Amino acid sequence: MIRRPRAALLAATFLSFPIALSPVLVAPAAAQWIVFDPRNYVENVLSAARAMEQINNQIQSLQNEAQMLINQARNLASLPHSSLQQLQQSVQRTQQLLNQAQNIAFDVQRIDQMFQQQYGNVSMSMTEQQLVADARARWQNTVGSLQDAMRVQAGVVGNIDTNRAEMATLVGQSQGATGALQATQAGNQLLALQSQQLSDLIALISANGRAGALSEAERAAAAEQGREQRRRFLTPGSGYQPGNAQMFNNGN
């Protein structure tokens, strides 16, 4: 048997276990390297940009909806000015003047009754006093209708200033309208103002026409009454005795 020296055996044993006996070196945590991935960084930036763009689009959409609601509110806003009461008062003033018509008013039944009584055919059985009274009544009707016409004219002229001021207000309201509803309401009130002016014109024409009609009726009735009075005057036995009329004094 060959015996090896002890030193050689120890050396062989040490060499057969290099890993187990080699010292372990661990680097400290502060010495680790940070790895930067450019591709990953670009993708993250693009994702953030797309998210920001979506948020901006949503904000813009909300702003558009808010503006649309504001516009709708303006379009639905009512006009703060109303001329209805003023126009109604003007119409009522003119109507009151027409209702105050003297003697023969603007009433069909009343007109028929009065014309039958005062403007019909002159009865041959009427006394002279009745003829004179009817003639005077017809004259009063004519004079009263002329006065009524002039009063209506004065009332219509008095409405001109009021209508002018109201028209200026409505035009200003229309030009300063904030929405479609206000502009439409201002236009409707301007049309109402025109209707009121048209009613004044109709009242004026009616009053003037009434005065003219009564004047013509009086003239026609007077002509008929004149014929009747002439007939009576020329009827034999009526009290008229023909004779010579002395116009100048021949003794001078």
Secondary structure, 3 states (H helix, E strand, C coil): CCCCCHHHHHHHHHHHCHHHHCCCCCCCHHHCCCCCCHHHHHHHHHHHHHHHHHHHHHHHHHHHHHHHHHHHHHHHCCCCCCCHHHHHHHHHHHHHHHHCCCCCCCCHHHHHHHHHHHCCCCCCCCCHHHHHHHHHHHHHHHHHHHHHHHHHHHHHHHHHHHHHHHHHHHHHHHHCCCCHHHHHHHHHHHHHHHHHHHHHHHHHHHHHHHHHHHHHHHHHHHHHHHHHHHHHHHCCCCCCCCCCCCCCCCCC
